[in-house]
Amino acid sequence: MGASAIMYSLYEGVADSFELDAYTGPIQPPAPLFAGMMTGATYYMRAGPRVAALAGTIGLGAVGGTFALYSVLGIPYGSNAEMLRWNNTIVWDNKEQGCHLRAADKR
Protein backbone atom coordinates (compact mmCIF):
# COMPACT_ATOMS: atom_id res chain seq x y z
CA MET A 1 0.00 0.00 0.00
CA GLY A 2 2.85 2.37 0.80
CA ALA A 3 4.54 1.75 -2.55
CA SER A 4 1.28 2.56 -4.34
CA ALA A 5 0.98 5.82 -2.40
CA ILE A 6 4.53 6.79 -3.34
CA MET A 7 3.89 5.95 -7.01
CA TYR A 8 0.69 8.00 -6.92
CA SER A 9 2.52 10.99 -5.42
CA LEU A 10 5.31 10.76 -7.99
CA TYR A 11 2.88 10.59 -10.92
CA GLU A 12 0.88 13.49 -9.51
CA GLY A 13 4.07 15.53 -9.26
CA VAL A 14 4.96 14.68 -12.86
CA ALA A 15 1.49 15.73 -14.02
CA ASP A 16 1.78 19.00 -12.13
CA SER A 17 5.23 19.72 -13.55
CA PHE A 18 3.96 19.22 -17.11
CA GLU A 19 0.94 21.44 -16.32
CA LEU A 20 -1.65 19.07 -17.75
CA ASP A 21 -4.45 21.41 -16.73
CA ALA A 22 -3.58 23.66 -19.67
CA TYR A 23 -4.54 20.84 -22.06
CA THR A 24 -7.59 19.28 -20.41
CA GLY A 25 -10.14 22.10 -20.50
CA PRO A 26 -13.17 21.28 -18.34
CA ILE A 27 -11.51 18.43 -16.42
CA GLN A 28 -9.96 20.18 -13.46
CA PRO A 29 -7.65 19.19 -11.76
CA PRO A 30 -6.32 16.47 -14.08
CA ALA A 31 -3.20 15.53 -12.08
CA PRO A 32 -4.97 13.22 -9.57
CA LEU A 33 -6.86 11.46 -12.37
CA PHE A 34 -3.63 10.95 -14.32
CA ALA A 35 -1.85 9.72 -11.18
CA GLY A 36 -4.60 7.20 -10.37
CA MET A 37 -4.57 5.84 -13.90
CA MET A 38 -0.80 5.57 -14.12
CA THR A 39 -0.42 4.05 -10.65
CA GLY A 40 -2.85 1.26 -11.49
CA ALA A 41 -1.25 0.66 -14.88
CA THR A 42 2.27 0.62 -13.45
CA TYR A 43 1.35 -1.70 -10.60
CA TYR A 44 -0.03 -4.37 -12.97
CA MET A 45 2.31 -3.74 -15.91
CA ARG A 46 3.96 -7.16 -15.62
CA ALA A 47 0.62 -8.93 -16.14
CA GLY A 48 0.33 -7.58 -19.68
CA PRO A 49 -1.12 -4.57 -21.45
CA ARG A 50 -4.76 -5.62 -21.14
CA VAL A 51 -4.55 -6.10 -17.37
CA ALA A 52 -2.51 -2.90 -17.00
CA ALA A 53 -5.15 -0.94 -18.94
CA LEU A 54 -7.88 -2.41 -16.74
CA ALA A 55 -5.97 -1.52 -13.56
CA GLY A 56 -5.40 2.00 -14.87
CA THR A 57 -9.12 2.34 -15.57
CA ILE A 58 -9.92 1.16 -12.05
CA GLY A 59 -7.45 3.71 -10.61
CA LEU A 60 -8.99 6.47 -12.72
CA GLY A 61 -12.45 5.42 -11.54
CA ALA A 62 -11.40 5.40 -7.90
CA VAL A 63 -10.10 8.96 -8.09
CA GLY A 64 -13.15 10.03 -10.10
CA GLY A 65 -15.37 8.49 -7.43
CA THR A 66 -13.55 10.51 -4.81
CA PHE A 67 -14.19 13.68 -6.83
CA ALA A 68 -17.88 12.79 -7.06
CA LEU A 69 -18.18 12.03 -3.34
CA TYR A 70 -16.46 15.27 -2.37
CA SER A 71 -18.76 17.20 -4.72
CA VAL A 72 -21.85 15.63 -3.14
CA LEU A 73 -20.60 16.44 0.36
CA GLY A 74 -19.64 20.00 -0.67
CA ILE A 75 -15.98 19.62 0.22
CA PRO A 76 -13.42 21.27 -2.08
CA TYR A 77 -11.16 18.53 -3.46
CA GLY A 78 -7.57 18.77 -2.29
CA SER A 79 -8.30 20.80 0.83
CA ASN A 80 -6.81 19.86 4.16
CA ALA A 81 -10.24 19.57 5.70
CA GLU A 82 -10.89 17.64 8.85
CA MET A 83 -13.85 15.30 8.63
CA LEU A 84 -15.57 14.98 11.96
CA ARG A 85 -18.68 13.04 12.86
CA TRP A 86 -20.91 14.58 15.51
CA ASN A 87 -24.37 13.23 16.21
CA ASN A 88 -24.30 11.13 13.00
CA THR A 89 -23.83 14.26 10.88
CA ILE A 90 -20.71 15.02 8.86
CA VAL A 91 -19.05 18.28 9.81
CA TRP A 92 -16.42 19.95 7.65
CA ASP A 93 -13.97 22.30 9.34
CA ASN A 94 -11.14 23.85 7.35
CA LYS A 95 -9.17 26.11 9.65
CA GLU A 96 -6.39 26.93 7.19
CA GLN A 97 -8.66 28.80 4.80
CA GLY A 98 -10.74 30.36 7.55
CA CYS A 99 -13.86 28.47 6.48
CA HIS A 100 -16.10 26.82 9.02
CA LEU A 101 -18.97 24.99 7.35
CA ARG A 102 -20.84 23.06 9.98
CA ALA A 103 -23.80 20.81 9.33
CA ALA A 104 -24.35 20.28 13.07
CA ASP A 105 -23.00 21.64 16.31
CA LYS A 106 -21.51 19.45 19.01
CA ARG A 107 -23.79 19.26 21.99
N, C-alpha and C positions, 0 to 999 in steps of 0.2 A: 504494500500500500504506500509506503514511503517513497519507493522508487517511482511509482506512478505520479505522486504529487510533485516530485522533483522534475520529472519529464514535463508535466503540465506547466509548471512554472517556467521552465526553460523555453518551451514552445510559445507561451504567452509573451515572454520577453522578446523573442524573435519577431513575433507578429507586431508587437508594439514598435520595435526598432525599424521595421519596414513600413510602418504607418499604413496598415491595411485599411484603416477607416477611410482613407482618401479614395479608395477604389470600390467600396462596397455600397455606398449610397444609403438606402434606408435601413440596412442592417447595422445597428450600432449597439454596443461595441463589438467588432468582429473578432478581436483577439481571443477572448475566452472560447468562442465557438471553434476557431481554428485550433486552439490548444487542445480542446477536448477531442476533436477529430484526429489530430496527429498523435496524441497520446495513445488512443485506442489502436490506431493503425500501427504504430511503432511497437506496442506491447505484443501484438499478435503477428508481426511481420514474418516470423519464421514458419508460421503455419500456411503461408501462401497468400497470394494477392486477394483471393476471394474472401478469405477469413479476415484478412487485415482490413479490407474495405468494409466488411460487416462490423468489425470492432470499431472502426472509425466512425461509422454511422451511429452506432450505439453511444459513443462518446459525445458526438455532436448532439444527439437527442437528449442525453443527460443534462448537458449544459443548457440546451434550449428549454428543457423542462424546468430548470432552475430559474431561468429568465421568466417563464410563464408564471411560476409560483410566486416569485417576488412581485410581479406585476399585479397579481390578484390580491396579494397582501398589502400592496401600496408601499413597498420598501424599495428604495432606489438600489439598483444592482451595483455591487462593488463598494457599498458603504460599509463602514465599520460599526454597524448597528448592533446593539445588544438585544437579543430576543429574550424576553422574559415572559413567564406565564403566571398571571395572577388571576385567581378566581375563574379558571378555564377560559381566559380571554388573552389573546396575544397582545403584548404591549411592545411597541417599538420606541427605543430611546437612543437617539444619536447625539451624544454630548459634544462631539468634535465640531459639528456644523451648527450647533446651537439650536437644533430642532428637537422638540419634545412632542411627539405624536403619541397620545395615549388613548387606547380604546377603553381602558378601565383603570380605576385608581385602586391602589392597595388599601385594603381596609383592615 
